[in-house]
């Protein structure tokens, strides 16, 4: 009588001691954790790219601005034309940028991966000034663009200039000049622009006169307490702050 075929896995894949399979799983988890681990340098910062209009020089169908701005890094902007490839971020007001980063993944994109990028900023498209250049091989994850010593790009207004790594501008341009292995088109999976969050420290609460307002998770507001022993000064109302695009 013929015996039934064996269904046991090959010896190399057997998990008698929890060895090989556990190693493979732990390796995958470690790689994912390294890419998705929270960035403590973002504490006290606010992502302001939704406050701008985005345009690209060229793109493949379905791989344009919407894919680039998706929170998922599985989507990407893919260019469709000659180099350099341009990404323009035009803010509707003067902004103070303190952090800029770009998401690249060589393992997924290979020859589509940028290896040299130039960053420019200004008050308009006709006065763009180069402030940083990045070059690297085989990047994987968020690439921080140095703003050290950039200083503000002045708008001509009076007042003391911000010292340190603060870039003041209305237009930000990313110019991709070279790809890995001289690739023609490029893949960029994310771009984020940060400014200081002036609301940090309020812990989600705002005071108006003697009435304390607490913002609920639903987005509505309710009043908590009417009388306070110590009156507080008039603070900026919610509608008077910087506009947010939702």
NORSULQUI-V952642 format. One record per pair of residues at least 24 apart in sequence whose C-alpha atoms are under 8 Angstrom apart, sorted by the first residue. I is the first residue (numbers start at 1). J is the second residue. If there is no record, write none. Layout:
BEGIN
((I | J) (I | J))
END
This chain:
BEGIN
((35 | 141) (44 | 196) (44 | 197) (44 | 200) (45 | 194) (45 | 195) (45 | 196) (45 | 197) (46 | 194) (46 | 195) (46 | 196) (46 | 197) (47 | 192) (47 | 193) (47 | 194) (47 | 195) (48 | 192) (48 | 193) (48 | 194) (48 | 195) (49 | 89) (49 | 192) (49 | 193) (49 | 194) (50 | 244) (50 | 245) (51 | 91) (51 | 92) (51 | 243) (51 | 244) (51 | 245) (52 | 89) (52 | 90) (52 | 91) (52 | 92) (53 | 89) (53 | 90) (53 | 91) (53 | 92) (54 | 87) (54 | 88) (54 | 89) (54 | 90) (55 | 87) (55 | 88) (55 | 89) (56 | 85) (56 | 86) (56 | 87) (56 | 88) (57 | 85) (57 | 86) (57 | 87) (58 | 85) (58 | 86) (67 | 189) (68 | 188) (68 | 189) (68 | 190) (68 | 191) (69 | 190) (69 | 191) (70 | 190) (71 | 190) (73 | 103) (73 | 189) (73 | 190) (74 | 189) (75 | 189) (76 | 187) (76 | 188) (76 | 189) (76 | 190) (77 | 186) (77 | 187) (77 | 188) (77 | 189) (78 | 185) (78 | 186) (78 | 187) (78 | 188) (79 | 185) (79 | 186) (79 | 187) (80 | 185) (81 | 184) (81 | 185) (82 | 184) (82 | 185) (83 | 176) (83 | 177) (83 | 178) (83 | 184) (83 | 185) (84 | 175) (84 | 176) (84 | 177) (84 | 178) (85 | 175) (85 | 176) (85 | 177) (85 | 186) (86 | 173) (86 | 174) (86 | 175) (86 | 176) (87 | 173) (87 | 174) (87 | 175) (88 | 171) (88 | 172) (88 | 173) (88 | 174) (89 | 171) (89 | 172) (89 | 173) (90 | 170) (90 | 171) (90 | 172) (91 | 170) (91 | 171) (92 | 170) (93 | 170) (94 | 123) (94 | 168) (94 | 169) (94 | 170) (95 | 167) (95 | 168) (95 | 169) (95 | 170) (95 | 195) (96 | 152) (96 | 166) (96 | 167) (96 | 168) (96 | 169) (96 | 195) (96 | 196) (97 | 166) (97 | 167) (97 | 168) (97 | 169) (97 | 193) (97 | 194) (97 | 195) (97 | 196) (98 | 147) (98 | 165) (98 | 166) (98 | 167) (98 | 194) (98 | 195) (98 | 196) (99 | 144) (99 | 145) (99 | 146) (99 | 147) (99 | 193) (99 | 194) (99 | 195) (100 | 144) (100 | 145) (100 | 146) (100 | 147) (100 | 191) (100 | 192) (100 | 193) (100 | 194) (101 | 142) (101 | 143) (101 | 144) (101 | 145) (101 | 191) (101 | 192) (101 | 193) (102 | 142) (102 | 143) (102 | 144) (102 | 145) (102 | 188) (102 | 189) (102 | 190) (102 | 191) (102 | 192) (103 | 140) (103 | 141) (103 | 142) (103 | 143) (103 | 188) (103 | 189) (103 | 190) (103 | 191) (104 | 139) (104 | 140) (104 | 141) (104 | 142) (104 | 143) (104 | 187) (104 | 188) (104 | 189) (104 | 190) (105 | 138) (105 | 139) (105 | 140) (105 | 141) (105 | 189) (106 | 138) (106 | 139) (106 | 140) (107 | 138) (107 | 140) (109 | 187) (110 | 180) (111 | 179) (111 | 180) (111 | 181) (111 | 182) (111 | 183) (111 | 186) (112 | 179) (112 | 180) (112 | 183) (112 | 184) (112 | 185) (112 | 186) (112 | 187) (113 | 138) (113 | 179) (113 | 180) (113 | 183) (113 | 186) (113 | 187) (113 | 188) (114 | 176) (114 | 177) (114 | 178) (114 | 179) (114 | 180) (114 | 186) (114 | 187) (114 | 188) (115 | 177) (115 | 178) (115 | 179) (115 | 180) (116 | 176) (116 | 177) (116 | 178) (116 | 179) (117 | 174) (117 | 175) (117 | 176) (117 | 177) (117 | 178) (118 | 174) (118 | 175) (118 | 176) (118 | 177) (119 | 172) (119 | 173) (119 | 174) (119 | 175) (120 | 172) (120 | 173) (120 | 174) (120 | 175) (121 | 153) (121 | 169) (121 | 170) (121 | 171) (121 | 172) (121 | 173) (122 | 153) (122 | 169) (122 | 170) (122 | 171) (122 | 172) (123 | 153) (123 | 155) (123 | 169) (123 | 170) (123 | 171) (124 | 170) (124 | 171) (125 | 171) (128 | 171) (137 | 180) (206 | 235) (206 | 237) (207 | 232) (207 | 234) (207 | 235) (208 | 232) (208 | 233) (208 | 234) (208 | 235) (208 | 236) (208 | 237) (209 | 233) (209 | 234) (209 | 235))
END
